Amino acid sequence: MAHIGATAPQPATTKGHYSGWQKGESGTLDRFRKPLVAGALILGDVVGALVALSISEALTKTIGLLPPSSTHIPILFLILALFSVNLYAASGPSPYERFRLRALATATFAAIDLLINLPVGRPSYLAVAAACNAICLVGIGHYIEALVRALLIYFDMWGARTAVIGCGDDSRRLAQLLMRQQDLGLSLIGFIETSEASDSQKAQLPGPVIGTMADPASIRSHVEVVIFSSAENLAAFTSNAQERMPSWQLLLVEDAQDIQSLWLHTRMFRGAIGIEIRRDLCLTHNWLIKRSIDIVLAVALALLAWPIVALLALAIKLVDRGPAFYVQDRIGRNGMILRMF
């Protein structure tokens, strides 16, 4: 935890415009926060799906691949797919992980839609339409979700009510990280004091001390997530606070900013925790699969984009006699010179 965030103390405020409506207290709005957040995210995905499927249908019509008839899966199934990967929780995961989960759920939805439509459509159309649907759903859905999330942050409704264990430098830097990056889904409400000497620096904290680790029952604020910056504090807390364990989610956060953060898996080695760093893209068969997907998507997107590109090139030619395409040489893998259009 030696390098998390900046070291300068920040004021104990949140960026949400209505940050005073609920900050750790069990009020009416706080009790309904989770269903309100889930409803806002679902509404955003319904609107995004309607827009994305309309755009996808218009593009497939443009290239002349409209089938005589088709039966699309209701958008409800897309919502269920997104719900199944936990995208409608009131907090977390991080935006990068949310995008990965959205792509996975949307790909599943598009694949099922493709299988259902096989008896009533041409395979060539269905393959392009499925790819177009998936791309539009992922792209538009991602940005609409970002907009909804920004609104929820503005009204201080996004993020689980989070307490940080300890009052030392590591805890303070971790708290400042949560305050700067509210899209992580963890809303800081205060600190839980330990018996360590570093906890004497309470005056520099960017938030209030809401209780002590020795007496969890004294914590009156509404806490959903508790974050630890050391395994020792986590072990001590879990051994002394069994009566509070069912209602709190516990996170152990260690500084690993120089290690890739995607596709990490944990393993237990008796009393030790191991972190497995997956590098599946380095495997030959996975590289070949990725390359094949890249080519298939590139061809599909080229077929969809060429009418728009042709119109734009013609428009440029009408106002400028120069070339319609900008070409530049770039250095690619192994020093290879690539011509970028």
HUQUI-V643718 format. One line per field, one symbol per residue. psi: psi as a letter, one per 30 degrees, with the letter a starting at -180 (. if undefined). burial: # if it has 24 or more other C-alpha atoms within 12 Angstrom, else .. Layout:
psi=???
burial=???
This chain:
psi=gfgjalfkkllillfkehffejifkiaeeeegeeeeeeeeeeeeeeeeeeeeeeeeeeeeeegghklelljkklfeeeeeeeefghfglfklaleeeeeeeeeeeeeeeeeeeeeefefglkeeeeeeeeeeeeeeeeeeeeeeeeeeeeeeeeghfkkkjkkkklgaeeeeeeeeeeeeifffgjjkfaljkaglffffhffgkgllkfalffifffjfljkekkkkgkfeeeeeefffheffeffkkkkjjkjhfgkkfkhkkkkkicglkkjkjkhfffkeeeeeeeeeeeeeeeeeeeeefeeeeeeeeeeeeffkfakfkkkkklkakggkkkjk.
burial=#..##...##.#####.....###.....#..##..##############.##.###.##..#.#.#....##.#..##.###.###########..##.###########.##..#...#...######################.######.########################################....#..#.##########..#..#.##########..##..##..#..#.....#####.............................................##.##.....................................
